[in-house]
Amino acid sequence: MKKVLITGATGFLGSHLLEKNLEAGRRVRVLALPGDAAAAGLESRNVQVVYGDIRDYPAVEKAAEGIQVVFHLAAVVTDWAPKRLFSEVNIEGMRNICRASLKNGVERFVEVSTNDIFGLKEGVVMTEDFEFSYWKEPYADTKIEATKIAWEYHERGLPVTMVYPCWVYGPGDKTFVPEIIEALKDRSLVFWRKGALVWPAYVGNVIDLLMVISEHPAAVGQGFLVHDGVADTFEGFAAKVARAAGVPKATRHIPYRAAYAASWCLELAWKLLRKKSRPLLTTYTVKNLGSRLRFSIDKADRLLGWKPPLSYEEGFKKTMAWLNPSV
């Protein structure tokens, strides 16, 4: 029975991963922040909870003791937070967990990175062999630095493997699809580039690949892009959401430059006024939902024989059924 450690286990993706490991009969330990109510509820399910901060090396080292497989998901995953927090959690947190894993002889280190690390290159189909490219955005850029650290530790003997998920959605999602629904309801959703592409990655598909790479011998030293196998336009995805949720679809478009200028001004105003809330629009969001990027997942099939278990249509249907049981 393998002993696994999951960081970020109470988040959207982490909670699904925890359930899958329990189903597989693994002994699960999680590193959780003190006061995490969701983590407290896990102790009654034979999940060992180590309370500590990913930024605190002694706590991380303690969590990694006796562990065979580490799944590292803890990160600041947002478009709006203090830059220092991005750096401390995403970069230094990665250094801590890699150091502790190497010291404790972990047999497999599984990292959840992001497709963002490959940048904003259009006109090509991006693969895992592409060089990292900075966005000048704190989330994407700190994830690049974190990914570099993981590969540096691999060179020092840590058996690293990782995934680069695209747009993760599914039951338990509190941001992507729910925020689209709210924006549709209050008629605030607009588009700023026609034909902008999104690559949906159903949470069950991402988890399935994570479980595979935690054991497959060919996965060591490799990273894998993951999505549902097809792209959709942002307009098309939003229209499907509107239809399934029974709300009017969005049709308004504004020029990309106008959207970017507005987001830049909003961010500046928020910083000057020291507001703690998130601006209505950020430069990261404008870039992300205003691009026509393309990503291949052929590598997972070629090296691991892995393909998404659920189609985009099936994943979308399950997601909307969770959000609206009457669907």
C-alpha positions, -999 to 999 in steps of 0.1 A, spaced: 0 0 0 17 32 -12 20 62 11 12 94 -7 14 131 3 -8 156 -14 -3 194 -10 -32 216 -19 -55 186 -12 -85 208 -2 -85 228 -34 -106 220 -65 -82 197 -82 -66 184 -50 -99 173 -35 -106 151 -66 -71 137 -65 -75 128 -28 -107 109 -35 -90 90 -63 -61 80 -41 -84 68 -14 -103 48 -39 -71 32 -51 -64 20 -15 -34 43 -9 -26 57 25 -30 94 22 -14 123 40 -21 159 33 -2 191 42 -28 217 51 -28 252 65 -37 255 102 -73 264 105 -83 248 72 -118 236 80 -119 212 50 -88 195 62 -102 190 97 -130 169 82 -105 146 65 -92 131 97 -123 110 102 -117 94 68 -83 79 77 -65 107 61 -34 119 80 -33 157 82 -1 175 89 -8 212 96 18 236 82 26 261 55 44 251 22 66 281 29 78 266 62 105 240 54 105 221 87 67 215 83 72 204 48 100 180 57 79 165 85 50 160 60 73 142 35 87 117 60 81 81 50 63 91 18 66 72 -15 46 95 -39 43 132 -36 16 151 -55 24 188 -53 -6 210 -61 -3 238 -35 0 271 -53 -14 306 -56 -37 300 -86 -53 334 -93 -49 364 -115 -49 388 -85 -28 386 -54 3 402 -39 34 395 -59 52 385 -28 27 358 -21 30 343 -56 68 342 -51 67 328 -16 42 300 -23 48 291 -59 86 294 -61 99 290 -25 71 264 -17 83 244 -47 119 246 -35 108 234 0 88 204 -12 115 193 -37 142 195 -11 121 176 15 112 149 -11 148 144 -22 159 141 14 133 116 22 139 94 -8 105 99 -24 100 74 -53 79 97 -75 74 134 -74 43 145 -93 40 182 -100 9 201 -113 22 229 -135 3 248 -162 1 252 -199 8 289 -193 45 282 -190 48 279 -227 37 314 -233 14 331 -259 28 318 -292 1 317 -319 3 301 -353 19 269 -340 8 238 -321 26 239 -288 41 207 -273 60 199 -242 93 205 -260 86 242 -264 107 266 -244 92 284 -214 80 319 -223 72 347 -197 39 365 -197 49 394 -174 21 381 -152 28 369 -116 9 336 -118 24 323 -151 59 336 -145 62 322 -110 49 288 -122 77 289 -148 103 295 -120 87 267 -100 88 243 -129 125 251 -135 132 243 -98 114 209 -101 135 200 -131 167 211 -114 159 187 -85 153 160 -111 188 164 -122 199 159 -86 181 126 -84 144 134 -76 122 113 -99 100 141 -112 71 139 -136 44 166 -142 13 177 -160 6 210 -177 -32 213 -175 -52 237 -197 -86 251 -185 -96 227 -157 -134 225 -151 -158 201 -135 -178 194 -103 -163 214 -75 -151 242 -97 -158 275 -80 -142 299 -105 -142 291 -143 -177 279 -151 -195 294 -121 -181 329 -128 -191 326 -165 -227 318 -153 -227 348 -130 -214 371 -157 -241 358 -181 -268 364 -155 -258 400 -148 -250 406 -185 -214 416 -178 -198 390 -200 -181 405 -231 -156 391 -256 -126 410 -269 -113 388 -296 -135 367 -320 -124 331 -322 -103 331 -291 -96 295 -281 -100 277 -248 -88 241 -242 -112 225 -217 -96 199 -194 -123 180 -174 -111 174 -139 -116 137 -141 -93 135 -171 -66 155 -154 -68 133 -123 -67 101 -144 -34 112 -160 -20 122 -126 -26 87 -113 -10 72 -144 21 92 -142 25 85 -105 33 49 -114 42 46 -151 80 41 -155 81 60 -187 67 91 -170 98 99 -150 116 129 -163 87 139 -185 59 165 -185 26 161 -202 1 186 -215 -35 177 -207 -69 187 -220 -100 170 -234 -85 165 -268 -104 194 -285 -106 232 -283 -136 254 -283 -139 291 -289 -146 312 -258 -178 324 -274 -188 288 -281 -180 276 -246 -199 305 -230 -229 298 -253 -230 261 -242 -229 272 -206 -257 297 -212 -279 271 -230 -273 245 -202 -279 270 -174 -310 285 -191 -297 321 -192 -293 345 -222 -260 341 -241 -235 369 -244 -231 386 -277 -212 418 -270 -177 423 -283 -152 451 -276 -117 456 -292 -88 438 -277 -68 469 -272 -97 486 -254 -101 456 -231 -64 455 -223 -62 492 -217 -92 490 -194 -77 461 -174 -44 480 -171 -61 511 -158 -82 490 -133 -52 472 -119 -34 506 -115 -64 521 -97 -67 490 -74 -30 492 -65 -31 530 -58 -63 527 -37 -49 495 -20 -81 476 -26 -81 440 -15 -108 429 -39 -102 417 -74 -106 442 -103 -135 435 -127 -109 428 -154 -72 420 -152 -44 420 -179 -39 382 -173 -75 375 -181 -75 396 -212 -44 378 -225 -57 344 -215 -92 347 -230 -80 367 -260 -56 343 -275 -57 315 -301 -32 291 -287 -30 255 -297 -18 226 -276 -11 189 -285 -16 160 -260 -1 134 -284 29 128 -261 8 112 -233 -7 88 -259 27 81 -274 47 75 -242 20 63 -218 -8 50 -241 -31 76 -224 -61 94 -239 -88 114 -221 -112 88 -206 -141 113 -210 -149 134 -241 -154 171 -239 -191 166 -244 -193 141 -215 -173 162 -192 -193 193 -199 -226 175 -193 -213 162 -159 -202 196 -149 -235 213 -158 -255 185 -141 -235 192 -109 -241 230 -112 -278 225 -121 -292 191 -112 -322 197 -134 -301 198 -165 
